[in-house]
Amino acid sequence: MFDTDFRNKTILITGASSGIGRQTAIDLSILGAKLILVGRDLLKLKETQNLCSLQSPIIIMGRDVTDESFPEEIVNILTSPLNGIVLNAGAVKVAPVAFLKRQDVDSLFEVNVKSNILLMQSLLRKKKIQKEASVVFISSISTVKATVGNALYNATKGALSSFAQSLALELAPKGIRVNTLLPGYIDTNILGRVRSEEEVEKHLSNYPLGRFGQPKDVSNLICFLLSDGSKWITGSQIKIDGGFSIH
Ligand SMILES: NC(=O)c1ccc[n+]([C@@H]2O[C@H](COP(=O)([O-])OP(=O)(O)OC[C@H]3O[C@@H](n4cnc5c(N)ncnc54)[C@H](OP(=O)(O)O)[C@@H]3O)[C@@H](O)[C@H]2O)c1
């Protein structure tokens, strides 16, 4: 795919126990990449591993990315620098601003923003990112198109997108590329937990292509950004939203 031999690439995926992260792991395993998969739920991570191709060496780590020791643990298990990083673990909180608690604000920023900054910092300090590696952050279309009840979530993803832009500039001299995806509604568990079926159905009319996204739609793009086919793309914020943002 895209003239790239993934068998020589070691790729870290956070949030690989379900949804977009799981599908990305499956696709990269078929391409033969060596994978390090992170998520809190070890059973679900094992399910992901079972769905992956056997030709791909896989390490699974049942960890919370917000744990203080997590960045160091990742650094310690790496025998060679990473060729690709998919910063995908994330959580959502839907509530009007007036109803948010301090704890909600702290915990959402912790998982969606702070954990990613500290992980990148640790990998860079210990020189665990290969020259010409590719880093993909999963942000959200909600950073450019607001939706009611999502102010806190949007703020975290906006912060993540901004961080990624600056990091792209900082790492460009090393040939390390950093890009951000802005997905629209993707059919995973994350939103089913916070939106009713009726709300979801009503929302579909905002999608010009007539359907919500599937994890595969996003993983295709992630694989492209991890491949050499995208080696002149950095600092981009790429919308993948079935036309939602132009509606
Ligand atoms: N689905 C959408 O419509 C949509 C739209 C735009 C952006 N996104 C973003 O896409 C990313 C993936 O979400 P998804 O839709 O694939 O939902 P998902 O199936 O719920 O996946 C979320 C993943 O993040 C992991 N995770 C959450 N908190 C974690 C923590 N503290 N430590 C370690 N892992 C953690 C979960 O693992 P455990 O369950 O094992 O903890 C899970 O693997 C998220 O960043 C989300 O914000 C999703």
Ligand as a Chemical Component Dictionary entry (heavy atoms), coordinates in Angstrom:
data_LIG
# 
_chem_comp.id                   LIG 
_chem_comp.type                 NON-POLYMER 
_chem_comp.pdbx_formal_charge   0 
_chem_comp.three_letter_code    LIG 
# 
loop_
_chem_comp_atom.comp_id 
_chem_comp_atom.atom_id 
_chem_comp_atom.alt_atom_id 
_chem_comp_atom.type_symbol 
_chem_comp_atom.charge 
_chem_comp_atom.model_Cartn_x 
_chem_comp_atom.model_Cartn_y 
_chem_comp_atom.model_Cartn_z 
_chem_comp_atom.pdbx_ordinal 
LIG N1  N1  N 0  -16.798 8.240  17.219 1  
LIG C1  C1  C 0  -16.852 9.492  16.833 2  
LIG O1  O1  O 0  -17.888 9.972  16.344 3  
LIG C2  C2  C 0  -15.646 10.381 16.956 4  
LIG C3  C3  C 0  -15.666 11.626 16.301 5  
LIG C4  C4  C 0  -14.557 12.458 16.387 6  
LIG C5  C5  C 0  -13.455 12.060 17.133 7  
LIG N2  N2  N 1  -13.462 10.852 17.777 8  
LIG C6  C6  C 0  -12.292 10.483 18.555 9  
LIG O2  O2  O 0  -11.809 9.250  18.102 10 
LIG C7  C7  C 0  -11.049 8.619  19.151 11 
LIG C8  C8  C 0  -11.445 7.158  19.239 12 
LIG O3  O3  O 0  -12.797 7.064  19.653 13 
LIG P1  P1  P 0  -13.814 5.951  19.111 14 
LIG O4  O4  O 0  -14.894 6.681  18.443 15 
LIG O5  O5  O -1 -13.083 4.894  18.417 16 
LIG O6  O6  O 0  -14.451 5.447  20.495 17 
LIG P2  P2  P 0  -14.205 4.165  21.401 18 
LIG O7  O7  O 0  -14.547 2.941  20.643 19 
LIG O8  O8  O 0  -14.915 4.438  22.682 20 
LIG O9  O9  O 0  -12.626 4.184  21.630 21 
LIG C9  C9  C 0  -12.014 4.993  22.597 22 
LIG C10 C10 C 0  -10.717 4.321  22.960 23 
LIG O10 O10 O 0  -10.005 5.169  23.865 24 
LIG C11 C11 C 0  -9.578  4.368  24.947 25 
LIG N3  N3  N 0  -9.442  5.160  26.166 26 
LIG C12 C12 C 0  -10.313 6.061  26.662 27 
LIG N4  N4  N 0  -9.838  6.563  27.799 28 
LIG C13 C13 C 0  -8.637  5.957  28.022 29 
LIG C14 C14 C 0  -7.662  6.047  29.041 30 
LIG N5  N5  N 0  -7.793  6.886  30.067 31 
LIG N6  N6  N 0  -6.539  5.275  28.948 32 
LIG C15 C15 C 0  -6.381  4.416  27.901 33 
LIG N7  N7  N 0  -7.277  4.296  26.903 34 
LIG C16 C16 C 0  -8.388  5.056  26.968 35 
LIG C17 C17 C 0  -10.648 3.288  25.087 36 
LIG O11 O11 O 0  -10.078 2.188  25.748 37 
LIG P3  P3  P 0  -10.740 1.465  27.038 38 
LIG O12 O12 O 0  -12.202 1.327  26.766 39 
LIG O13 O13 O 0  -10.026 0.140  27.048 40 
LIG O14 O14 O 0  -10.432 2.333  28.159 41 
LIG C18 C18 C 0  -10.933 2.977  23.637 42 
LIG O15 O15 O 0  -10.003 2.050  23.141 43 
LIG C19 C19 C 0  -11.341 9.433  20.413 44 
LIG O16 O16 O 0  -10.243 10.288 20.670 45 
LIG C20 C20 C 0  -12.560 10.265 20.029 46 
LIG O17 O17 O 0  -12.630 11.473 20.746 47 
LIG C21 C21 C 0  -14.538 10.005 17.696 48 
# 
loop_
_chem_comp_bond.comp_id 
_chem_comp_bond.atom_id_1 
_chem_comp_bond.atom_id_2 
_chem_comp_bond.value_order 
_chem_comp_bond.pdbx_ordinal 
LIG N1  C1  SING 1  
LIG C1  O1  DOUB 2  
LIG C1  C2  SING 3  
LIG C2  C3  SING 4  
LIG C2  C21 DOUB 5  
LIG C3  C4  DOUB 6  
LIG C4  C5  SING 7  
LIG C5  N2  DOUB 8  
LIG N2  C6  SING 9  
LIG N2  C21 SING 10 
LIG C6  O2  SING 11 
LIG C6  C20 SING 12 
LIG O2  C7  SING 13 
LIG C7  C8  SING 14 
LIG C7  C19 SING 15 
LIG C8  O3  SING 16 
LIG O3  P1  SING 17 
LIG P1  O4  DOUB 18 
LIG P1  O5  SING 19 
LIG P1  O6  SING 20 
LIG O6  P2  SING 21 
LIG P2  O7  DOUB 22 
LIG P2  O8  SING 23 
LIG P2  O9  SING 24 
LIG O9  C9  SING 25 
LIG C9  C10 SING 26 
LIG C10 O10 SING 27 
LIG C10 C18 SING 28 
LIG O10 C11 SING 29 
LIG C11 N3  SING 30 
LIG C11 C17 SING 31 
LIG N3  C12 SING 32 
LIG N3  C16 SING 33 
LIG C12 N4  DOUB 34 
LIG N4  C13 SING 35 
LIG C13 C14 SING 36 
LIG C13 C16 DOUB 37 
LIG C14 N5  SING 38 
LIG C14 N6  DOUB 39 
LIG N6  C15 SING 40 
LIG C15 N7  DOUB 41 
LIG N7  C16 SING 42 
LIG C17 O11 SING 43 
LIG C17 C18 SING 44 
LIG O11 P3  SING 45 
LIG P3  O12 DOUB 46 
LIG P3  O13 SING 47 
LIG P3  O14 SING 48 
LIG C18 O15 SING 49 
LIG C19 O16 SING 50 
LIG C19 C20 SING 51 
LIG C20 O17 SING 52 
# 
